[in-house]
Structures are given as structure tokens and as C-alpha cells.
Amino acid sequence: MSNRDILELCMGNLLRRKTRTVLAVVGVIVGVCAIVVMVSIGFGLSENFAAEIEGYGNLHMINVYNYGGSQRTSSGKTYTLNDSTLAKMEKIDGITALTPLVDQYVTFGLGHEKSTASLIGIRPEFMEAMNLKLDRGRIFNENDRTPLVFGYNVALWFYNPRQADNRDWSKSEPTVDVLSRSIIITGDWNWGTNNQGSGDYSYEEIEAEGVGLIAGTDNDYSYNVYTSIDFVRKVQESIAKSEKRQLSPSEQTTYDRVWVYVDDISKVAAVSKTIKEDYGFQTFSLQDILEEMNSIARMIELVLGGIGAVSLLVAAIGIANTMVMSVYERTREIGVMKVIGASLGDIRKMF
């Protein structure tokens, strides 16, 4: 028998049992679609988790913490989070930029309005590596003396302290232009009120220039103001002087926190592990949260895929049952085909 004869015979048999044919095809389609849909839901969850977490911050970033001063590694070496240690950490494979963080909680004054937030000092080159989306202005550079890059929420928080009862928490646009050369920084929490300067200390007012406004209200950067490390040191010294105290040597030479930027996301986990094992510092990144959520997504994928596989297995059993029944029903036809010269191979092809 030629392949054409076998094909014509197969089509004739299928059309003769239309209901059985349709049910078998539907069973296969339903089973395969169930697997595809179930697994797609799992992949969709993973992508959604990544997009949601990335909205909170940068997946390339690692936070390094210096809890308790010097840290001892398993090999017995002791490290302090200072410039010398940072120079060594910069050579870790995968790190493209890092910066120590120096922060001071201050009051920002602009006209008759004020806002309070952390003033965080970082290296200019690191801010460029972060590739932040700006609503207006620019990031600062090493030539700026007193630059301020505002998080969007800090700009929204400006209010007139003499009209605090009428403070508008629902506004979506800043009421002041933070890209100004006349911004005041001070440690006086009563700045702008009738009690300004009436406390135990007389705080200096430091002038600064707003150069940029970070876009977005739902990320980590929108709650702080960023500037150079040297300028934050200057502000810290001014506040300490006003409060009649001196900064300790450790405050001036060591850091509590460091940001590390890894260009390749796939290397974030390895870099975090190296910092923990080789230097003893604690680390955290959004990749840690994403990995936990992805493990949950993988479990969901397995469960949903299993449900889809059961559907396909049921369909396959039904088709196998149909095939067996069709063979038993057509034993005479098979005998006639053999008598007229059909080979066993031709009969197998047909079924």
C-alpha cells in the first residue's frame, strides 16, 4: 500500500466516526492548553514580582551594613568600613561602582516653607551609575559645592509651618520650586515658626542650591535628599558646633552604610556572598526579596503545571482507550487487509 492509500483510508475511517474523532482532538487540545496556561501563569507571576520590586528601588544595588563597628571574618581577619576597605571591595568582580553613605537628618527651608528629611552624601560618579529618572534638573557633579538632588516626596512635604493646620497631604505637585539657589539647611526643628531660635542651641543656616528633582513617589530615593559627602560633613560639623559637641574620630573616618552597584543582575548574589564571607559585613538587596518571591512562583508553577499534566494524562488515557477499542472493532478489516497483501507496517501506519 502506498502512503496515499493509507492516508485516504485513515481519513475515511476518521470521518466515519466523527463524534469519536472530535472528542479525541478536543481532549488533546484541552490538555495541552491547560499546561500552557498554567505554566504561563507562573511565568507571569515571576515577571510581575520583578516589575513590582524594581519599582521600589534598583535591582542592581546592594546595601552593605557595618553593624557593631569592626567585623571579623571566618578566616580571622578584621575589617572596618572605611576608605581603605572600600578600595579593596571595589576590586570584587562584578562591582562597577560603590559609595559610602553619610547622612544627617535636617530641616530644609525655602521661602516661608520648610520640609524635613535625611540629607545623604554619596559620590557623584555613583549617582551617575544609578541612572535615576529625573523629573527636572540634573544630578550633581564634583564641581558643585552645595548641590541638592531632592526626592520627589521631600519636595511634596514642603509646608508653611505657621499654617501647619492647613497642611495639604493630598497634593501631587510640589508647591515650591526646589531647583533654587536660596535653600536653607539647618538643624533647628523650629525653623520658620514663632519658636525659631528659642531652643537651647543657636543653629547656623547653611545655604545650598537645588539642582535636581528625582521622579516618582514610590521608590526608595523619593524620601531623601542627595548631595556630596563633603557637603554633608560640613553640615554635620556645623550642627555639632551649634550643639557644643565634637564629632568623634570614628564618625569622620568610618561609615555605617555603603551602596554597591553591580552592572550584571546575575552577579548580585555572588557579590553579596563575597562581601559577607571575605569582609564580614551584612548585606541586603532587592534581589534577596525577588529570589524568595521567585521561589514561591516556582512552587506555584509546579502545582499549576501538575494540574495541567493531569488533564493531559486523562486526555491521553482516553485516546489510548479509543485506539484500543478501534483495533478490537476492526479485526475483520485488518484480516481482509492482510489477505489482499497489506504488510504489518502498513497497518501500524494506518492506526
Residue frames as qw, qx, qy, qz and C-alpha x, y, z in Angstrom:
[[0.000, 0.888, 0.460, 0.000, 0.00, 0.00, 0.00],
 [0.379, 0.462, -0.040, 0.801, 1.23, 3.48, -0.82],
 [0.170, -0.214, -0.478, 0.835, 1.27, 6.27, 1.76],
 [0.316, -0.037, -0.203, -0.926, -1.51, 7.99, -0.20],
 [0.590, -0.252, -0.691, -0.333, -3.73, 4.89, 0.08],
 [0.448, -0.281, -0.690, 0.494, -3.07, 4.69, 3.83],
 [0.007, -0.114, -0.210, 0.971, -3.86, 8.39, 4.26],
 [0.455, -0.131, -0.396, -0.787, -7.13, 8.12, 2.32],
 [0.603, -0.282, -0.744, -0.053, -8.16, 5.09, 4.36],
 [0.322, -0.226, -0.562, 0.728, -7.32, 6.88, 7.62],
 [0.172, 0.030, 0.015, -0.985, -9.33, 9.96, 6.67],
 [0.547, -0.204, -0.582, -0.567, -12.28, 7.82, 5.66],
 [0.554, -0.305, -0.739, 0.233, -12.24, 5.98, 9.00],
 [0.176, -0.176, -0.396, 0.884, -11.96, 9.25, 10.96],
 [0.324, -0.032, -0.184, -0.927, -14.87, 10.83, 9.10],
 [0.565, -0.247, -0.723, -0.313, -16.94, 7.70, 9.62],
 [0.555, -0.526, -0.560, 0.318, -16.61, 8.16, 13.40],
 [0.141, 0.694, 0.020, 0.706, -16.96, 11.94, 13.59],
 [0.560, -0.769, -0.028, -0.306, -18.01, 12.14, 17.24],
 [0.891, -0.333, 0.017, 0.308, -15.18, 9.92, 18.42],
 [0.620, 0.354, 0.045, 0.699, -12.65, 11.90, 16.36],
 [0.069, -0.776, -0.032, -0.626, -13.85, 15.27, 17.63],
 [0.712, -0.690, -0.011, -0.126, -13.80, 14.14, 21.27],
 [0.869, -0.124, 0.014, 0.478, -10.25, 12.79, 20.92],
 [0.420, 0.506, 0.045, 0.752, -9.00, 16.04, 19.34],
 [0.322, -0.802, -0.050, -0.500, -10.76, 18.18, 21.96],
 [0.843, -0.520, -0.059, 0.122, -9.20, 16.07, 24.72],
 [0.737, 0.080, 0.012, 0.671, -5.69, 16.71, 23.39],
 [0.151, 0.646, 0.091, 0.743, -6.33, 20.43, 22.88],
 [0.536, -0.776, -0.090, -0.320, -7.75, 20.88, 26.38],
 [0.869, -0.384, -0.042, 0.310, -4.87, 19.01, 27.98],
 [0.615, 0.223, 0.049, 0.755, -2.15, 20.92, 26.12],
 [0.045, -0.721, -0.120, -0.681, -3.87, 24.29, 26.67],
 [0.684, -0.709, -0.151, -0.081, -4.19, 23.53, 30.38],
 [0.795, -0.231, -0.012, 0.561, -0.43, 23.00, 30.69],
 [0.393, 0.421, 0.134, 0.807, 0.40, 26.11, 28.64],
 [0.270, -0.777, -0.178, -0.540, -2.00, 28.33, 30.61],
 [0.763, -0.626, -0.134, 0.089, -0.93, 27.00, 34.00],
 [0.735, -0.116, 0.030, 0.667, 2.80, 27.40, 33.30],
 [0.232, 0.570, 0.188, 0.765, 2.22, 30.84, 31.73],
 [0.454, -0.829, -0.186, -0.270, 0.53, 31.99, 34.93],
 [0.790, -0.476, -0.023, 0.386, 3.66, 31.00, 36.86],
 [0.560, 0.181, 0.163, 0.792, 5.97, 32.85, 34.46],
 [0.043, -0.746, -0.267, -0.609, 3.65, 35.86, 34.59],
 [0.617, -0.770, -0.159, 0.033, 3.87, 35.92, 38.39],
 [0.738, -0.235, 0.065, 0.630, 7.68, 35.94, 38.21],
 [0.332, 0.418, 0.244, 0.810, 7.70, 38.85, 35.76],
 [0.293, -0.810, -0.282, -0.422, 5.15, 40.74, 37.84],
 [0.715, -0.620, -0.124, 0.297, 7.19, 40.24, 41.02],
 [0.622, -0.014, 0.130, 0.772, 10.31, 41.59, 39.28],
 [0.106, 0.590, 0.287, 0.747, 8.47, 44.65, 37.92],
 [0.481, -0.804, -0.279, -0.211, 6.85, 45.38, 41.29],
 [0.731, -0.515, -0.052, 0.444, 10.07, 45.09, 43.29],
 [0.527, 0.195, 0.184, 0.807, 12.04, 47.14, 40.77],
 [0.084, -0.792, -0.295, -0.529, 9.54, 49.94, 41.38],
 [0.612, -0.776, -0.129, 0.081, 10.75, 50.12, 45.00],
 [0.366, -0.777, 0.404, 0.316, 14.40, 50.51, 44.12],
 [0.454, 0.666, -0.541, -0.239, 17.26, 49.27, 41.99],
 [0.994, -0.076, 0.045, -0.066, 17.78, 45.53, 41.50],
 [0.696, 0.499, -0.316, 0.407, 21.46, 46.23, 40.73],
 [0.098, -0.724, 0.370, -0.574, 22.06, 47.73, 44.18],
 [0.733, -0.237, -0.588, 0.247, 23.49, 46.06, 47.28],
 [0.326, -0.838, 0.147, -0.411, 23.32, 47.67, 50.73],
 [0.685, 0.095, -0.577, 0.435, 26.32, 46.89, 52.94],
 [0.481, -0.807, -0.059, -0.339, 25.89, 47.47, 56.68],
 [0.423, 0.372, -0.624, 0.542, 28.54, 47.90, 59.37],
 [0.680, -0.627, -0.190, -0.329, 26.73, 46.69, 62.47],
 [0.816, -0.559, 0.006, 0.145, 28.82, 46.88, 65.62],
 [0.162, -0.852, 0.429, 0.251, 31.94, 48.59, 64.21],
 [0.131, 0.523, -0.803, -0.253, 34.72, 46.26, 63.05],
 [0.929, 0.074, 0.044, -0.360, 33.75, 42.88, 61.62],
 [0.316, -0.476, 0.813, 0.108, 35.71, 39.64, 61.89],
 [0.713, 0.303, -0.450, -0.444, 35.63, 37.12, 59.05],
 [0.979, -0.169, 0.028, -0.111, 35.73, 33.33, 59.37],
 [0.793, 0.355, -0.259, 0.422, 39.43, 33.46, 58.45],
 [0.611, -0.508, -0.284, 0.537, 40.15, 35.71, 61.45],
 [0.310, 0.223, 0.129, 0.915, 40.70, 38.98, 59.57],
 [0.052, -0.691, -0.515, 0.504, 39.11, 42.18, 60.91],
 [0.248, 0.371, 0.407, 0.797, 37.65, 44.87, 58.67],
 [0.030, 0.593, 0.396, -0.701, 36.22, 48.32, 59.33],
 [0.430, 0.705, 0.511, 0.240, 34.01, 50.04, 56.80],
 [0.175, -0.798, 0.094, 0.569, 36.42, 52.83, 55.86],
 [0.464, 0.774, -0.257, -0.345, 38.06, 54.17, 52.71],
 [0.067, -0.507, 0.849, 0.132, 40.81, 51.53, 52.83],
 [0.472, 0.138, 0.860, -0.139, 38.30, 48.67, 52.93],
 [0.575, 0.677, 0.257, -0.381, 36.19, 50.26, 50.20],
 [0.245, 0.717, -0.550, -0.352, 39.25, 50.43, 47.93],
 [0.182, -0.217, 0.957, 0.063, 39.64, 46.66, 48.32],
 [0.502, 0.399, 0.701, -0.312, 35.93, 45.96, 47.82],
 [0.440, 0.705, -0.112, -0.545, 35.95, 47.92, 44.56],
 [0.132, 0.484, -0.804, -0.319, 38.15, 45.18, 43.04],
 [0.532, 0.119, 0.806, -0.229, 35.49, 42.47, 43.54],
 [0.056, 0.060, 0.774, 0.628, 34.43, 41.02, 40.21],
 [0.055, -0.612, -0.763, -0.203, 31.06, 42.43, 39.16],
 [0.188, -0.785, -0.322, 0.494, 31.20, 45.71, 41.11],
 [0.448, 0.582, 0.285, 0.616, 31.09, 48.69, 38.74],
 [0.001, -0.594, 0.144, -0.791, 30.66, 51.43, 41.38],
 [0.545, -0.519, -0.615, 0.236, 30.30, 51.87, 45.12],
 [0.017, 0.618, -0.120, 0.777, 29.88, 54.74, 47.53],
 [0.250, -0.239, -0.731, 0.588, 29.84, 55.23, 51.29],
 [0.210, -0.735, -0.459, -0.453, 26.75, 56.94, 52.70],
 [0.242, -0.109, -0.464, 0.845, 26.99, 59.84, 55.15],
 [0.196, -0.626, -0.571, -0.495, 23.61, 61.11, 56.30],
 [0.102, -0.128, -0.474, 0.865, 22.22, 63.79, 58.58],
 [0.025, -0.694, -0.711, -0.110, 18.56, 64.49, 59.31],
 [0.192, -0.157, -0.064, 0.967, 17.96, 68.22, 58.77],
 [0.276, 0.749, 0.479, -0.365, 15.38, 70.89, 58.05],
 [0.367, 0.205, 0.463, 0.781, 15.20, 72.43, 54.58],
 [0.094, 0.713, 0.377, -0.584, 13.87, 75.98, 54.31],
 [0.281, 0.221, 0.541, 0.762, 12.70, 77.65, 51.12],
 [0.205, -0.512, -0.268, -0.790, 10.91, 80.98, 51.33],
 [0.487, -0.385, 0.350, -0.701, 8.29, 80.65, 54.08],
 [0.947, -0.057, -0.111, -0.296, 8.03, 76.87, 53.72],
 [0.156, -0.590, 0.785, -0.106, 10.05, 74.01, 55.14],
 [0.935, 0.047, -0.279, -0.213, 10.49, 70.24, 54.89],
 [0.439, -0.623, 0.639, -0.102, 12.49, 67.69, 56.89],
 [0.958, 0.256, -0.110, -0.064, 14.37, 64.68, 55.54],
 [0.779, -0.387, 0.297, 0.394, 17.70, 62.87, 55.56],
 [0.333, 0.864, -0.336, -0.175, 20.50, 64.64, 53.72],
 [0.924, -0.112, 0.322, 0.174, 22.56, 61.77, 52.25],
 [0.078, 0.812, -0.479, -0.325, 26.07, 62.25, 50.91],
 [0.901, 0.126, 0.388, 0.144, 27.27, 59.95, 48.12],
 [0.400, -0.320, 0.487, 0.707, 29.95, 60.02, 45.45],
 [0.424, 0.559, -0.095, -0.706, 28.97, 61.91, 42.27],
 [0.268, 0.327, -0.806, -0.415, 30.11, 59.07, 39.99],
 [0.100, 0.169, 0.963, -0.182, 27.86, 56.63, 41.83],
 [0.386, 0.533, 0.399, -0.638, 24.82, 58.82, 41.30],
 [0.401, 0.510, -0.464, -0.603, 25.59, 58.76, 37.60],
 [0.130, 0.140, -0.973, -0.129, 25.81, 54.94, 37.67],
 [0.289, 0.289, 0.768, -0.493, 22.39, 54.74, 39.36],
 [0.019, -0.183, -0.661, -0.727, 20.84, 56.20, 36.19],
 [0.105, 0.476, 0.670, -0.559, 17.98, 57.82, 38.12],
 [0.138, 0.616, 0.578, 0.517, 14.99, 59.22, 36.27],
 [0.157, -0.240, -0.273, 0.918, 14.72, 62.94, 36.94],
 [0.189, 0.779, 0.587, -0.114, 11.53, 64.95, 36.88],
 [0.235, 0.961, -0.007, 0.147, 13.55, 68.13, 36.41],
 [0.264, -0.870, 0.415, 0.033, 17.12, 69.37, 36.61],
 [0.668, 0.483, -0.556, 0.108, 20.25, 67.21, 36.71],
 [0.858, -0.399, -0.212, 0.246, 22.37, 65.11, 39.02],
 [0.218, -0.938, 0.244, 0.112, 25.24, 66.83, 40.81],
 [0.825, 0.403, -0.233, 0.320, 28.89, 66.53, 39.84],
 [0.724, -0.282, -0.242, 0.581, 32.25, 67.01, 41.56],
 [0.271, 0.299, 0.037, 0.914, 32.35, 70.69, 40.60],
 [0.399, -0.701, -0.325, -0.494, 29.18, 71.53, 42.57],
 [0.129, 0.356, -0.600, 0.704, 29.90, 72.96, 46.01],
 [0.307, 0.058, 0.660, -0.684, 26.48, 72.76, 47.73],
 [0.411, -0.009, -0.628, -0.661, 24.25, 70.68, 45.41],
 [0.470, 0.061, 0.709, -0.523, 20.93, 69.13, 46.42],
 [0.358, -0.019, -0.755, -0.549, 19.06, 66.48, 44.44],
 [0.497, -0.096, 0.458, -0.731, 15.60, 66.16, 46.01],
 [0.065, 0.220, 0.971, 0.073, 13.49, 63.04, 46.22],
 [0.190, -0.417, -0.490, -0.742, 10.01, 63.82, 44.93],
 [0.507, -0.630, -0.588, -0.005, 8.26, 63.16, 48.25],
 [0.446, -0.376, -0.258, 0.770, 10.56, 65.57, 50.08],
 [0.033, 0.112, 0.266, 0.957, 9.53, 68.27, 47.62],
 [0.396, -0.512, -0.601, -0.468, 5.87, 67.43, 48.30],
 [0.549, -0.499, -0.571, 0.351, 6.40, 67.74, 52.06],
 [0.222, 0.108, -0.124, 0.961, 7.18, 71.48, 51.99],
 [0.240, -0.754, -0.591, -0.158, 4.64, 73.45, 54.01],
 [0.016, -0.655, 0.165, -0.738, 4.24, 76.75, 55.80],
 [0.415, -0.136, -0.782, 0.444, 4.92, 75.97, 59.49],
 [0.138, 0.082, 0.347, -0.924, 2.82, 78.95, 60.54],
 [0.686, 0.106, -0.100, -0.713, -0.13, 77.34, 58.76],
 [0.016, 0.233, -0.972, 0.008, 0.56, 73.74, 59.75],
 [0.478, 0.251, 0.689, -0.484, -3.13, 73.10, 60.49],
 [0.650, 0.612, 0.060, -0.447, -3.90, 73.65, 56.80],
 [0.171, -0.478, 0.790, 0.345, -1.18, 71.32, 55.55],
 [0.802, 0.359, -0.100, -0.468, -2.23, 69.53, 52.34],
 [0.512, -0.339, 0.784, 0.089, -1.22, 65.87, 52.34],
 [0.726, 0.413, 0.547, -0.057, -3.06, 65.07, 49.10],
 [0.309, 0.842, -0.228, -0.380, -1.10, 67.28, 46.72],
 [0.913, 0.181, 0.291, 0.222, 0.60, 65.58, 43.78],
 [0.536, 0.642, -0.016, 0.548, 2.74, 68.53, 42.67],
 [0.508, -0.267, -0.331, 0.749, 5.29, 70.44, 44.78],
 [0.011, -0.941, -0.339, 0.017, 4.17, 73.91, 45.87],
 [0.224, -0.865, 0.289, 0.343, 7.74, 75.21, 45.82],
 [0.736, 0.624, -0.253, 0.069, 10.48, 75.15, 43.19],
 [0.803, -0.522, 0.192, 0.214, 13.27, 73.11, 44.77],
 [0.714, 0.295, 0.162, 0.614, 15.58, 73.97, 41.85],
 [0.092, -0.972, -0.071, -0.204, 16.55, 77.11, 43.68],
 [0.537, 0.411, -0.409, 0.613, 19.77, 78.77, 44.84],
 [0.203, -0.510, 0.319, -0.772, 18.23, 80.01, 48.09],
 [0.818, -0.330, -0.446, -0.152, 17.59, 76.78, 50.05],
 [0.235, -0.673, 0.518, -0.474, 18.43, 76.87, 53.76],
 [0.786, -0.087, -0.608, 0.074, 19.72, 73.82, 55.66],
 [0.192, -0.574, 0.464, -0.647, 19.63, 73.86, 59.43],
 [0.356, -0.075, -0.904, 0.223, 19.40, 71.59, 62.45],
 [0.229, 0.061, 0.430, -0.871, 16.70, 73.79, 64.02],
 [0.042, 0.375, 0.916, 0.137, 13.41, 71.85, 64.01],
 [0.046, 0.744, 0.502, -0.439, 11.57, 75.06, 64.86],
 [0.207, -0.158, 0.373, 0.891, 12.80, 76.88, 61.77],
 [0.136, -0.296, -0.574, -0.751, 10.08, 79.05, 60.24],
 [0.419, -0.653, -0.627, -0.065, 7.91, 79.04, 63.36],
 [0.237, -0.888, 0.036, -0.393, 7.46, 81.58, 66.12],
 [0.785, -0.584, 0.191, 0.075, 9.78, 79.44, 68.24],
 [0.790, 0.487, -0.126, 0.352, 12.68, 79.60, 65.78],
 [0.397, 0.521, -0.405, 0.638, 15.99, 80.02, 67.60],
 [0.493, -0.631, 0.181, -0.571, 14.34, 79.77, 71.03],
 [0.949, -0.175, -0.263, 0.026, 15.81, 76.37, 71.94],
 [0.710, -0.621, 0.144, 0.300, 18.97, 75.53, 73.83],
 [0.593, -0.155, 0.430, 0.663, 21.13, 75.95, 70.74],
 [0.315, 0.784, -0.039, -0.534, 21.57, 78.54, 68.04],
 [0.764, 0.152, 0.553, 0.296, 21.88, 76.71, 64.72],
 [0.081, -0.440, 0.421, 0.789, 23.66, 78.07, 61.69],
 [0.698, 0.578, 0.306, -0.291, 21.72, 78.43, 58.46],
 [0.408, -0.294, 0.657, 0.561, 23.68, 76.94, 55.55],
 [0.548, 0.582, -0.067, -0.597, 22.80, 77.99, 52.03],
 [0.487, -0.062, 0.824, 0.282, 22.53, 75.35, 49.33],
 [0.378, 0.374, -0.367, -0.763, 21.43, 75.02, 45.72],
 [0.746, 0.207, 0.592, -0.225, 18.78, 72.61, 44.42],
 [0.069, 0.463, -0.645, -0.603, 19.95, 71.14, 41.12],
 [0.349, 0.019, -0.835, -0.424, 17.65, 68.17, 40.50],
 [0.646, -0.084, 0.379, -0.657, 14.32, 66.51, 41.37],
 [0.070, -0.111, 0.982, 0.139, 14.04, 62.72, 41.23],
 [0.575, -0.068, -0.377, -0.723, 10.90, 61.43, 39.50],
 [0.648, -0.183, -0.729, -0.121, 8.45, 59.08, 41.22],
 [0.429, -0.562, 0.308, -0.637, 6.91, 58.86, 44.67],
 [0.941, -0.211, 0.071, -0.253, 7.01, 55.08, 45.17],
 [0.824, 0.294, -0.357, 0.326, 10.73, 54.35, 45.25],
 [0.711, -0.447, -0.269, 0.472, 13.44, 54.45, 47.93],
 [0.448, 0.094, 0.046, 0.888, 15.04, 57.59, 46.52],
 [0.102, -0.668, -0.376, -0.634, 11.95, 59.78, 46.81],
 [0.585, -0.748, -0.312, -0.004, 12.23, 60.12, 50.61],
 [0.644, -0.490, 0.035, 0.587, 15.73, 61.64, 50.83],
 [0.291, 0.947, -0.115, -0.076, 17.86, 64.47, 49.52],
 [0.901, -0.002, 0.125, 0.416, 21.22, 63.64, 47.93],
 [0.102, 0.969, -0.226, 0.011, 24.43, 65.64, 47.83],
 [0.593, 0.506, -0.557, 0.287, 28.19, 65.23, 48.05],
 [0.765, -0.348, -0.451, 0.298, 29.86, 63.58, 51.04],
 [0.400, 0.095, -0.230, 0.882, 31.97, 66.68, 51.74],
 [0.255, -0.435, -0.114, -0.856, 28.89, 68.88, 51.98],
 [0.749, -0.493, -0.389, -0.212, 27.18, 66.53, 54.45],
 [0.686, -0.151, -0.385, 0.599, 30.36, 66.52, 56.56],
 [0.122, 0.277, -0.078, 0.950, 30.22, 70.31, 56.56],
 [0.535, -0.494, -0.254, -0.637, 26.58, 70.25, 57.70],
 [0.812, -0.358, -0.445, 0.123, 27.39, 67.70, 60.42],
 [0.520, 0.003, -0.313, 0.795, 30.24, 69.81, 61.74],
 [0.132, -0.390, -0.044, -0.910, 28.01, 72.90, 61.79],
 [0.695, -0.492, -0.325, -0.411, 25.28, 71.12, 63.75],
 [0.787, -0.241, -0.421, 0.381, 27.80, 69.59, 66.16],
 [0.321, 0.178, -0.209, 0.906, 29.36, 73.00, 66.73],
 [0.367, -0.465, -0.147, -0.792, 25.91, 74.55, 67.37],
 [0.821, -0.443, -0.282, -0.224, 25.15, 71.79, 69.88],
 [0.226, -0.795, 0.504, -0.250, 28.54, 72.36, 71.57],
 [0.876, -0.197, 0.439, 0.037, 29.89, 68.91, 70.84],
 [0.086, 0.629, -0.655, -0.409, 32.57, 67.43, 68.63],
 [0.899, 0.255, -0.230, -0.272, 32.32, 64.69, 66.04],
 [0.770, -0.429, 0.462, 0.098, 34.16, 61.57, 67.14],
 [0.056, -0.531, 0.708, 0.462, 37.08, 60.33, 65.01],
 [0.348, 0.151, 0.917, 0.126, 35.05, 57.26, 64.01],
 [0.391, 0.736, 0.452, -0.318, 32.24, 59.49, 62.71],
 [0.214, 0.843, -0.256, -0.422, 34.70, 61.20, 60.42],
 [0.037, 0.527, -0.800, -0.285, 36.64, 58.16, 59.15],
 [0.155, 0.082, 0.983, 0.046, 34.21, 55.20, 59.14],
 [0.454, -0.035, -0.344, -0.821, 30.84, 54.55, 57.55],
 [0.551, 0.016, 0.677, -0.487, 27.70, 52.79, 58.71],
 [0.730, 0.457, 0.482, -0.162, 26.44, 52.01, 55.24],
 [0.114, -0.414, 0.607, 0.669, 27.74, 51.53, 51.70],
 [0.755, 0.494, 0.201, -0.380, 25.94, 51.21, 48.40],
 [0.356, -0.288, 0.768, 0.448, 27.36, 48.80, 45.83],
 [0.656, 0.531, -0.013, -0.536, 26.25, 48.84, 42.18],
 [0.512, -0.122, 0.807, 0.268, 26.53, 45.63, 40.15],
 [0.310, 0.367, -0.399, -0.781, 26.10, 46.10, 36.41],
 [0.475, 0.017, -0.807, -0.351, 25.05, 42.48, 35.75],
 [0.679, -0.378, 0.136, -0.614, 22.00, 41.47, 37.81],
 [0.940, -0.009, -0.336, -0.058, 23.01, 37.81, 37.63],
 [0.583, 0.270, -0.519, 0.564, 26.15, 38.63, 39.66],
 [0.342, -0.656, 0.145, -0.657, 24.37, 40.39, 42.54],
 [0.901, -0.402, -0.041, -0.157, 24.04, 37.23, 44.64],
 [0.862, 0.119, -0.198, 0.451, 27.70, 36.28, 44.11],
 [0.224, 0.567, -0.233, 0.757, 28.93, 39.77, 45.03],
 [0.585, -0.618, 0.082, -0.519, 26.78, 39.77, 48.19],
 [0.965, -0.231, -0.106, 0.072, 28.20, 36.39, 49.18],
 [0.676, 0.332, -0.234, 0.615, 31.78, 37.58, 48.62],
 [0.080, -0.647, 0.204, -0.730, 31.27, 40.68, 50.78],
 [0.782, -0.515, 0.036, -0.350, 29.77, 38.59, 53.60],
 [0.971, -0.115, -0.069, 0.197, 32.42, 35.87, 53.54],
 [0.678, 0.319, -0.132, 0.648, 35.55, 37.91, 52.77],
 [0.097, 0.461, -0.187, 0.862, 34.79, 41.08, 54.76],
 [0.214, -0.258, -0.813, 0.476, 32.20, 40.02, 57.37],
 [0.227, 0.119, 0.127, -0.958, 29.67, 42.76, 56.63],
 [0.407, 0.441, 0.760, -0.248, 25.92, 42.24, 56.39],
 [0.034, 0.092, -0.502, -0.859, 24.32, 42.84, 53.01],
 [0.417, 0.510, 0.671, -0.340, 20.83, 43.31, 51.64],
 [0.073, 0.170, -0.499, -0.847, 19.45, 43.80, 48.14],
 [0.674, 0.221, 0.111, -0.696, 16.06, 43.70, 46.47],
 [0.560, 0.298, -0.731, -0.253, 17.36, 40.61, 44.69],
 [0.003, -0.080, 0.911, -0.405, 17.07, 38.78, 48.04],
 [0.500, 0.278, 0.459, -0.679, 13.35, 39.55, 48.17],
 [0.626, 0.432, -0.343, -0.551, 12.94, 38.78, 44.47],
 [0.307, 0.271, -0.912, -0.033, 14.61, 35.39, 44.89],
 [0.220, 0.109, 0.830, -0.501, 12.21, 34.48, 47.72],
 [0.575, 0.424, 0.205, -0.669, 9.22, 35.57, 45.65],
 [0.523, 0.444, -0.603, -0.407, 10.53, 33.68, 42.61],
 [0.060, 0.131, -0.977, 0.155, 10.84, 30.52, 44.69],
 [0.428, 0.314, 0.612, -0.587, 7.17, 30.93, 45.60],
 [0.576, 0.522, -0.193, -0.598, 6.35, 31.49, 41.92],
 [0.309, 0.351, -0.862, -0.195, 8.26, 28.31, 41.00],
 [0.191, 0.093, 0.911, -0.353, 6.21, 26.32, 43.52],
 [0.533, 0.476, 0.303, -0.631, 3.04, 27.76, 42.01],
 [0.460, 0.511, -0.551, -0.473, 4.32, 26.84, 38.53],
 [0.093, 0.175, -0.980, 0.014, 4.90, 23.24, 39.65],
 [0.341, 0.285, 0.748, -0.493, 1.44, 22.97, 41.20],
 [0.547, 0.573, 0.062, -0.607, -0.31, 24.51, 38.21],
 [0.354, 0.481, -0.721, -0.352, 1.83, 22.53, 35.78],
 [0.112, -0.044, 0.978, -0.173, 0.95, 19.35, 37.67],
 [0.493, 0.433, 0.517, -0.549, -2.75, 20.13, 37.36],
 [0.522, 0.612, -0.287, -0.520, -2.31, 20.70, 33.62],
 [0.154, 0.371, -0.904, -0.145, -0.29, 17.48, 33.30],
 [0.343, 0.159, 0.863, -0.335, -3.09, 15.52, 34.97],
 [0.570, 0.570, 0.182, -0.564, -5.55, 16.98, 32.44],
 [0.431, 0.581, -0.586, -0.366, -3.28, 15.93, 29.59],
 [0.072, -0.212, 0.971, -0.085, -2.80, 12.46, 31.11],
 [0.512, 0.332, 0.646, -0.458, -6.56, 11.96, 31.37],
 [0.583, 0.637, -0.126, -0.488, -6.91, 13.01, 27.73],
 [0.233, 0.511, -0.805, -0.192, -4.09, 10.64, 26.72],
 [0.290, -0.007, 0.927, -0.236, -5.70, 7.71, 28.55],
 [0.592, 0.501, 0.380, -0.504, -8.97, 8.46, 26.80],
 [0.501, 0.648, -0.418, -0.393, -7.24, 8.49, 23.41],
 [0.027, 0.356, -0.934, -0.018, -5.38, 5.26, 24.18],
 [0.463, 0.204, 0.775, -0.379, -8.66, 3.65, 25.19],
 [0.611, 0.613, 0.067, -0.496, -10.24, 4.82, 21.93],
 [0.326, 0.590, -0.687, -0.273, -7.35, 3.40, 19.91],
 [0.181, -0.149, 0.963, -0.134, -7.57, 0.01, 21.62],
 [0.551, 0.397, 0.580, -0.449, -11.32, -0.13, 21.06],
 [0.545, 0.657, -0.208, -0.477, -10.90, 0.80, 17.40],
 [0.139, 0.435, -0.876, -0.156, -8.44, -2.07, 16.94],
 [0.309, 0.089, 0.911, -0.260, -10.82, -4.59, 18.53],
 [0.551, 0.542, 0.335, -0.539, -13.73, -3.30, 16.44],
 [0.560, 0.702, -0.273, -0.346, -11.82, -3.71, 13.19],
 [0.528, -0.365, 0.756, 0.129, -10.19, -7.13, 13.46],
 [0.722, 0.431, 0.538, 0.051, -12.05, -8.33, 10.38],
 [0.384, 0.920, -0.055, -0.060, -10.92, -5.27, 8.40],
 [0.220, -0.743, 0.618, 0.131, -7.34, -5.95, 9.44],
 [0.673, -0.039, 0.733, 0.096, -7.66, -9.58, 8.33],
 [0.645, 0.690, 0.327, 0.014, -9.00, -8.55, 4.93],
 [0.149, 0.938, -0.299, -0.095, -6.15, -6.05, 4.52],
 [0.418, -0.521, 0.730, 0.143, -3.58, -8.76, 5.24],
 [0.729, 0.264, 0.629, 0.050, -5.24, -11.16, 2.81],
 [0.552, 0.813, 0.174, 0.057, -5.07, -8.62, -0.04],
 [0.748, 0.353, -0.108, 0.551, -1.36, -8.05, 0.66],
 [0.144, -0.896, 0.143, -0.395, -1.07, -5.22, 3.24],
 [0.582, 0.192, -0.618, 0.492, 2.01, -5.55, 5.44],
 [0.513, -0.614, -0.503, 0.327, 2.03, -5.22, 9.22],
 [0.341, -0.193, -0.031, 0.919, 3.98, -1.96, 8.77],
 [0.121, -0.324, -0.429, -0.834, 1.19, -0.50, 6.61],
 [0.490, -0.613, -0.598, -0.164, -1.43, -1.50, 9.18],
 [0.508, -0.470, -0.340, 0.636, 0.60, 0.12, 12.00],
 [0.172, 0.046, 0.169, 0.969, 0.90, 3.32, 9.95],
 [0.279, -0.499, -0.546, -0.612, -2.85, 3.43, 9.49],
 [0.563, -0.655, -0.497, 0.080, -3.58, 3.09, 13.20]]
